């Protein structure tokens, strides 16, 4: 019979034990010598009594939960229903255990009328069956426990998520930047050409706009350089402000738009240089007057052109064959010196000159034309990451 009594190690996992008999049956009970059928009968009595008390106690809990659940809202009722089902399953196990215990109790009474040998066999049989019942009860309690992730599993999952994020986030961020640059390039192209159309209504055809930019004996730019902008462009643009500055011996004017973009116009005082060059910064924070158009080894270099800013040109009256793509046109992507019939992706990304859109070019002025050629979309194989 000792096979059915829980050990000290797992006594907390079984709802009854030898040491609880005195508390549940009454203070008059004192355990006797652990042997014989009399001891088995007493233990079965304790088992039946405890099971009955547990059943009654759980039934009161069920009634209390049901009463409380009726007073709560739909979400609380859902939670009470789940608790009710859990207690109900526990009560069913205790009820089954109570019935089986009573069966073993009355079965054990038959031991007194059996011969000694049969009595030993029956005690062993009862002990084995009741031991199996107890094992199933313990397994049932374990089965009701909620499954959970281990710390190692959580850390591994977080690590995988981190690796995936590190691989995908840079691409997603760059795609977002590309989209913003594309929309702003298309917008400034439309805004500037609309301003030219409005200016033509007041100042006549753009082909006859006189461009004069002179310098005094000290090399300072005269007011006629600024008057060109003041007459033909500034009144027809909605700007936050404009300011003039010099760089690399040319006259520049910076125009600040309300969307955070900056457009820089450049006028060369050399009479042979006909036309106006523009440099557009989709993100005005990338514009710096001090470094714009820096001269390195006696040559103007614009390292970030095609990356942080993009070039345009206005030369409607220049009959030079190198300006063939700007003659009689308005505000257009920079296409000066592109040979006739060479306006294609292969040529614009070649090593033909310093204007081509590749990593070995110093000026990269044709990058804007490459984007326009692709429907104002930055190509997937664009040689730079725009900022």
C-alpha positions, 0 to 999 in steps of 0.5 A: 500500500505504500506505493500509493502514498506520495513521497516528500518530493512530490507531495505538493503535486498531489491533492492529498497525502498521509500527513494531511489525514489528521487535518481533514478527518479530525483531530482525534485521528492518530496514524497507527503503524503503517501496515496491514489492511486496517491502515489501507482502509483508514487511508482510503477513508481520508481520501474519500473525505478529502475528495468530498470536501474538495468537491464541495469547496470547488462547487462554491467557487463555481457558484461565486464566479457565476454570480460575479460573472453576471454583473460584469460586461461582455469582456469580463464575462468571457474571462469568467467563462474561461475560469468557470471551465477551468474550475469545472475540469478540475472538479470533474477530476476530483469527482472521478477520484472520489468515486474511484476512492469509494470503490476501492474503500468498499473493495478493501472491506472484502480483504477481511474475509479473504485468506492470507495469500489472496489478501496479499494479492488483492492489496497489491492489485488495489495499490497498483490501480490507485497508484495509476489513478494518482499518476493520471491526476498529476499529469492532468494538472500539468496538462492544464498549465499554459505553454511559454517560451524559454529565454533562449527561444525569445533571444533567438527570435529577437536575433533573427528579427534584428538580422532581417531588419538590418538587411531590409531597413536600409533599402526601405529608407533609401527607397523613401528618400528616392521617392521624395527626391523624384517628386521634388525634381518633378515639382521644381521643373513644373514650377520654374516653367510656369514662372517662365510662362508668366514672365513671358506675358509681361516681358515678351518671349524668353528668347529675347530676354537680355542677360547682362552681367558685368564686373567693375575694375576691382572684379566686383559684380555690378547690379545688372547681374542681380537685375536679371533675376529681379526682372524675369524670375523673382516676381513670379516665384513664391519664395521664402527669401533669396540671397546673392553670393559669389563663388568661383568668380561667378554670380549666384543667387539662392532661392529658398522655397517653403517646402525646404528646397533650395534652387541656386542660379548661376550667371557667368560674366564671360560674354561668350557664356550664354545662358543660366545654370541652375542647381537644385537641392531637394533637401535645403540642409545640404546647401552650403554657400561656403563649399558650393562650387569649390575650386580644386586644382584650378577646376570647379568640382561638385562632388555631390552633384547627382547625389545631394543636388541636381543641375538644370539649364536655361538657354533658349537663345543660344544657337551653339550646337552644344546647346541644341537640347536647350534652344527655344526651351525653358527650364530643362535638365542640364544637357549642354554638350550632349552630341546629337542623337546621344540622349540615351541611358548608355551615353549619359552613364558612359565615360565620355566626359566629366559631365556623365553620370558615373562615379569617375566624373567630377561634375556629373551634370547629366544625372538630372537628364538621366532621371528625366529620361526614366520618367522622373524616376531614379533608375534601379541601377543609378550609380549613387545613393541620393541624399 
